[in-house]
Amino acid sequence: MQLPRYELKAEKSLMVFEFLSEGPKGKIPKLIKFSETNLKGVYNLAFGDKNQDTGEINDLAVSNNGDSEKVLATVVATVLAFTDKYPTAMVYATGSTQARTRLYQMGITKYLLEIQKDYVVFGQKDNIWHPFKKSVNYEAFLAYRKKH
């Protein structure tokens, strides 16, 4: 996807990324972390504002900085980088609220054809994983790189 995105800073492991959201509310530090779940090879994608005091993610903050598409494109860029380094990893993501999950779903839906060139995407509904379909509301998402 060739969408505008923010410049990223990453740890060497590519498990943690940082960037600055820029808009009417100023420069807001954002943090993205990939962490292995209790399922081998499945990594949780955590994202939100960076708490300047603790260095942790605040995934409930609402920035409203007018740049949501650029922010989501930046998060997608981290998934690309992460799965370049860890090509067998599966990435799990869900929003911290229903509204955020819906926002993620809208982003996946908007770029689904492009995403599916390189990734297999699933949506979770009622604790069952299904191949992602545009017309279904999901509770979480799982994606992994296709082997080319």
C-alpha positions as CSV (number, residue, x, y, z in Angstrom):
1,M,0.0,0.0,0.0
2,Q,1.5,3.3,-1.0
3,L,-0.3,5.5,1.4
4,P,1.2,8.4,3.3
5,R,2.6,7.3,6.6
6,Y,4.8,8.5,9.5
7,E,8.4,7.9,9.8
8,L,9.0,5.0,12.3
9,K,11.7,4.3,14.9
10,A,12.1,0.6,15.6
11,E,14.0,-1.5,18.1
12,K,16.4,-3.9,16.3
13,S,14.1,-6.8,17.1
14,L,11.3,-5.1,15.2
15,M,9.0,-5.9,18.1
16,V,8.6,-2.3,19.2
17,F,8.0,0.8,17.0
18,E,7.4,4.4,17.7
19,F,6.2,7.4,15.7
20,L,4.7,10.8,16.1
21,S,1.1,11.6,15.0
22,E,1.0,15.2,13.8
23,G,-2.2,17.2,13.6
24,P,-4.3,20.0,15.1
25,K,-3.7,18.6,18.6
26,G,0.1,18.7,18.1
27,K,2.6,15.9,18.0
28,I,1.4,12.8,19.8
29,P,3.8,9.9,20.5
30,K,2.4,6.5,19.4
31,L,3.7,3.1,20.3
32,I,3.3,-0.3,18.6
33,K,4.4,-3.5,20.3
34,F,4.3,-7.1,19.0
35,S,4.4,-9.7,21.7
36,E,4.1,-13.5,21.5
37,T,0.9,-14.9,22.9
38,N,0.5,-18.3,24.6
39,L,0.1,-19.8,21.2
40,K,3.5,-20.4,19.5
41,G,4.0,-18.2,16.5
42,V,1.0,-15.9,17.2
43,Y,1.9,-12.3,18.1
44,N,-0.4,-9.7,19.5
45,L,-0.3,-6.3,18.0
46,A,-0.8,-3.6,20.6
47,F,-1.1,0.0,19.6
48,G,-1.9,3.3,21.2
49,D,-0.6,6.6,22.6
50,K,2.7,6.3,24.4
51,N,2.4,7.3,28.0
52,Q,5.3,9.7,28.5
53,D,5.6,8.9,32.2
54,T,5.6,5.0,32.0
55,G,6.7,4.4,28.4
56,E,3.7,2.0,28.1
57,I,0.9,2.0,25.6
58,N,-2.4,3.7,26.4
59,D,-4.7,1.9,24.1
60,L,-7.8,3.8,25.3
61,A,-6.6,7.3,24.6
62,V,-8.6,9.1,21.9
63,S,-6.3,11.5,20.1
64,N,-8.6,12.8,17.3
65,N,-5.6,14.4,15.6
66,G,-7.2,14.2,12.2
67,D,-4.8,11.7,10.7
68,S,-6.4,8.3,11.4
69,E,-5.8,7.0,7.9
70,K,-2.1,8.0,8.0
71,V,-1.8,6.4,11.5
72,L,-3.4,3.1,10.3
73,A,-1.1,3.1,7.3
74,T,1.8,3.5,9.6
75,V,0.6,0.6,11.8
76,V,0.3,-1.5,8.6
77,A,3.9,-0.7,7.7
78,T,5.0,-2.2,11.0
79,V,3.1,-5.4,10.2
80,L,5.0,-5.5,6.9
81,A,8.3,-5.0,8.6
82,F,7.6,-7.4,11.4
83,T,6.5,-10.2,9.0
84,D,9.5,-9.5,6.8
85,K,11.7,-10.3,9.8
86,Y,9.4,-13.1,11.1
87,P,7.8,-14.5,8.0
88,T,6.0,-17.4,9.8
89,A,4.5,-15.2,12.4
90,M,0.7,-14.8,12.7
91,V,-0.4,-11.3,13.8
92,Y,-3.5,-11.0,16.1
93,A,-5.2,-7.7,16.5
94,T,-8.4,-6.4,18.1
95,G,-9.4,-3.0,19.2
96,S,-9.5,-2.0,22.9
97,T,-13.1,-1.0,22.3
98,Q,-15.8,-2.1,19.8
99,A,-15.5,1.2,18.0
100,R,-11.7,0.7,17.5
101,T,-12.3,-2.9,16.3
102,R,-14.8,-1.5,13.8
103,L,-12.3,1.1,12.7
104,Y,-9.7,-1.6,12.1
105,Q,-12.2,-3.6,10.2
106,M,-13.1,-0.7,8.0
107,G,-9.4,-0.2,7.2
108,I,-9.0,-3.9,6.3
109,T,-12.1,-3.8,4.2
110,K,-11.0,-0.7,2.3
111,Y,-7.7,-2.3,1.3
112,L,-8.7,-6.0,1.3
113,L,-7.8,-6.7,-2.3
114,E,-4.3,-5.2,-1.8
115,I,-3.8,-6.9,1.6
116,Q,-4.8,-10.3,0.2
117,K,-2.0,-10.2,-2.4
118,D,0.5,-10.9,0.4
119,Y,-1.6,-11.9,3.5
120,V,-4.2,-14.4,4.5
121,V,-6.7,-12.6,6.7
122,F,-9.2,-14.1,9.2
123,G,-11.9,-12.6,11.3
124,Q,-13.1,-13.9,14.6
125,K,-16.8,-14.1,15.2
126,D,-18.4,-15.9,18.2
127,N,-14.9,-17.4,19.1
128,I,-14.6,-19.0,15.6
129,W,-12.1,-17.9,13.0
130,H,-13.4,-17.4,9.5
131,P,-11.8,-16.2,6.2
132,F,-12.3,-12.4,6.3
133,K,-15.4,-11.2,4.5
134,K,-16.3,-7.6,4.0
135,S,-19.9,-7.9,5.1
136,V,-19.3,-9.5,8.6
137,N,-18.6,-7.7,11.8
138,Y,-15.7,-9.4,13.6
139,E,-14.3,-9.2,17.2
140,A,-10.7,-9.7,16.2
141,F,-8.4,-10.3,13.2
142,L,-5.5,-12.7,12.4
143,A,-3.2,-12.4,9.4
144,Y,-0.2,-14.2,8.1
145,R,2.1,-13.8,5.2
146,K,1.5,-15.9,2.1
147,K,4.4,-18.0,1.0
148,H,5.4,-16.8,-2.5
